């Protein structure tokens, strides 16, 4: 899908201040922050990520067989250069915005490429590492076609969903990783979408 503006469109206006995230309390110490149109130059970021990220297809054991993971992935670890300067800026902005609450910078960036509506991620929490026992944050920047991030309490309860559009930011914070699960479910039809998940050290 082409997210580029017309070649003959007027010159871009100066970059405005980033929208302030709106907080949604989920309960049990978990919360979600959402900011629409948060990322600068999302069209260029999307195009660059499609071509520049060394995407790989993972396989994993599922009962008695090995199956393809339904998305492409890559992780930029501590010290790795990010593939677009706007993502480097985004990580710095997030670290500054949440410095008082988080107490440490965002360090890694995991990328997921959902090629169409068949690509998905199952219900889970980011509980490998410190997320299993400590409050932490995972900040997701989305570019491409809109998809819904679903959340539900661990152990049962009413699920909710937040649509993530082109350039939107969603931050899962507090106890969210250990008290809630999240998923991107399969849909009948969707265009390509990439999510970039910024995390602190030792949160996966």
MOQUIMO-V443015 format. One record per pair of residues at least 12 apart in sequence whose ideal C-beta (glycine too) atoms are under 6 Angstrom apart, sorted by the first residue. I is the first residue (numbers start at 1). J is the second residue. Records with the same first field share a line. If there is no record, write none. Layout:
BEGIN
I->J ; J
END
This chain:
BEGIN
1->191
3->43 ; 46
4->43
15->40
18->38
19->35 ; 38
21->33 ; 35
22->34
28->175 ; 179
29->174 ; 175
30->174 ; 175 ; 176 ; 179 ; 180
31->173 ; 174
32->172
33->171
34->170
35->169
36->168
37->167
38->169
39->141 ; 167
40->86
41->86
42->143 ; 166 ; 167
45->84 ; 86 ; 143
46->143 ; 144
48->84
49->194
52->83
53->74 ; 83 ; 111
54->74
55->72 ; 74 ; 113
57->72
70->119 ; 120
71->112 ; 114 ; 119
72->113
73->112
74->111
75->110
76->109
77->108
78->107
82->109
90->141
91->106 ; 198
94->106 ; 139 ; 198
102->137
104->200
106->198 ; 200
107->200 ; 201
108->199
109->196 ; 198
110->197
111->196
112->195
113->194
114->193
115->192
116->190
117->187 ; 188 ; 189 ; 190
118->186
120->184 ; 185 ; 186
121->183 ; 184
122->183
123->181 ; 183
124->181
125->177 ; 181
126->138 ; 177 ; 204
127->177 ; 178
128->204
129->202 ; 203 ; 204
130->202 ; 203
131->177 ; 203
132->178
135->174 ; 175
136->203
137->171 ; 173
138->172 ; 197 ; 199
139->171 ; 198
140->170 ; 195 ; 197
141->169 ; 196
142->164 ; 168 ; 195
143->166 ; 194
144->192 ; 193 ; 194
145->190 ; 191 ; 193
146->163 ; 165
147->184 ; 193
148->161 ; 163
149->162 ; 164 ; 182
150->183 ; 185
151->180 ; 182
152->181
153->180
154->179 ; 181
END
